[in-house]
């Protein structure tokens, strides 16, 4: 279980301190590479899929048992990076009114939900590469959220061939019917036939005014 007492702070090793300084950025990158994980809710563990909300929380389709659990942690396995474990609090919501945008976002990423209830996962803490990070390090608002729908639509309507070519050249993925579903400073989320794949930008994009030009240049390489 992750607790504040295990929060890893600066040490007496300059080399270790320098390594720790890059952990929040590396942990955000690792989290953004995934849209699925194993949710431990009390004594049970259930595979789930998630999408990142504009405010940085995670959106998930969940069951009543998951919502009722008092202790929850999301484990994200990764074949190329150390495992990321998130201590989370599940906040249930009804898919009506303004909250419907969150459930719609999940459906755009994953299709038909396997459970009938919805939750936003607040990230309380994270364990990454032996360090414990505050949840705020990972749960950050997307500065490109305002321009994301327009740019995703533009890519899908007018530049899908270039997206397909970029997937092939960068990831070696032959996508059958790719659709750009998400944009954030670190990359693009693209829904393939059976999963969501990730194209990472060489450098973060934080200025919405430069997002379109930078993304189009990226897929035109």
PEZINOR-V477954 format. One record per residue. SS is DSSP state (H for helix, E for strand, C for the rest). PHI is phi in radians with two decimals (999 if undefined). OMEGA is omega in whole degrees, 0 to 359 (* if undefined). Layout:
BEGIN
SS,PHI,OMEGA
SS,PHI,OMEGA
END
This chain:
BEGIN
C,999,180
C,-1.50,180
C,-2.35,179
H,-1.04,183
H,-1.13,181
H,-1.70,179
C,-1.04,185
C,-1.50,182
C,-1.88,179
C,-1.07,184
C,-2.01,177
C,-1.60,178
C,-1.96,180
H,-0.98,180
H,-1.12,178
H,-1.17,179
H,-1.07,179
H,-1.12,178
H,-1.12,181
H,-1.11,182
H,-1.08,181
C,-1.64,184
H,-1.08,180
H,-1.01,179
H,-1.12,180
H,-1.14,179
H,-1.19,176
H,-1.08,179
H,-1.10,179
H,-1.11,180
H,-1.11,183
H,-1.18,179
C,-1.32,187
C,-2.16,174
C,-2.26,178
E,-2.60,179
E,-3.00,179
E,-1.92,181
E,-1.65,172
E,-1.55,179
E,-2.17,189
C,0.98,185
C,-1.63,184
E,-1.87,174
E,-2.30,183
E,-2.30,174
E,-1.16,177
E,-2.36,170
E,-2.01,183
E,-2.46,172
E,-2.32,181
E,-1.57,178
C,-1.30,179
C,-0.98,180
C,-1.55,176
C,1.71,176
C,-1.30,181
E,-1.76,179
E,-1.75,179
E,-2.52,168
E,-1.48,188
E,-2.33,176
C,-1.75,178
H,-1.10,179
H,-1.11,178
H,-1.11,181
H,-1.13,183
H,-1.45,184
C,-1.17,179
C,-1.59,183
C,-2.37,184
E,-2.28,175
E,-2.52,179
E,-1.86,180
E,-1.80,183
E,-2.00,180
C,-1.32,181
C,-2.57,182
C,-1.26,186
C,-1.97,181
C,-2.25,174
C,-1.02,182
C,-1.11,177
E,-1.91,179
E,-2.09,183
E,-1.97,169
E,-1.48,189
E,-2.24,172
E,-2.02,182
E,-1.57,178
E,-2.01,182
E,-1.22,176
E,-2.56,176
C,-1.60,182
C,-1.41,179
C,-2.40,178
H,1.06,182
H,-1.14,181
H,-1.19,181
H,-1.10,179
H,-1.10,179
H,-1.25,178
H,-1.17,177
H,-1.09,179
H,-1.08,178
H,-1.04,182
H,-1.15,177
H,-1.08,179
H,-1.32,195
H,-2.19,179
C,1.56,184
C,-1.34,182
C,-1.26,180
C,-1.46,180
C,-2.26,187
C,-1.61,181
E,-2.08,183
E,-2.18,177
E,-2.57,166
E,-1.72,181
E,-1.73,173
E,-1.37,179
E,-1.54,181
E,-1.49,179
E,-2.64,178
E,-2.48,173
E,-1.86,184
E,-2.56,179
C,0.91,177
C,1.46,180
E,-1.89,176
E,-1.88,183
E,-1.96,174
E,-1.15,183
H,-1.05,180
H,-1.11,177
H,-1.11,183
C,-1.79,185
C,-1.58,183
C,-2.14,180
C,-1.12,180
C,-1.48,181
C,-1.18,180
C,-1.74,184
H,-1.02,182
H,-1.16,182
H,-1.81,184
H,-1.02,182
H,-1.04,181
H,-1.14,182
H,-1.23,176
H,-1.09,178
H,-1.10,179
H,-1.08,180
H,-1.10,182
H,-1.25,182
H,-1.45,193
H,-2.06,187
C,-2.33,185
H,-1.14,177
H,-1.08,178
H,-1.22,176
H,-1.09,179
H,-1.04,181
H,-1.16,179
H,-1.18,176
H,-1.05,181
H,-1.19,186
H,-1.34,184
H,-1.56,185
H,-1.88,184
C,1.23,183
C,-1.77,173
C,-1.68,183
C,-1.32,180
C,-1.39,182
C,-2.57,185
C,-1.23,175
E,-2.43,177
E,-1.29,184
E,-2.04,182
E,-2.69,178
E,-2.44,175
E,-2.52,184
C,-1.01,185
C,-1.68,181
E,2.96,179
E,-1.97,171
E,-1.75,183
E,-2.22,179
E,-1.44,175
C,-1.66,184
C,-1.11,186
C,-2.05,186
C,-2.75,175
E,-1.90,179
E,-1.93,189
E,-2.19,170
E,-1.89,183
E,-1.65,178
C,-1.33,177
C,-1.08,178
C,-2.37,179
C,-1.05,175
C,-1.90,183
C,-2.00,182
C,-1.74,180
H,-0.98,181
H,-1.15,181
H,-1.78,188
H,-1.10,184
H,-1.08,181
H,-1.05,183
H,-1.22,180
H,-1.16,180
H,-1.14,176
H,-1.16,181
H,-1.11,183
H,-1.45,179
C,-1.63,183
C,-1.09,*
END
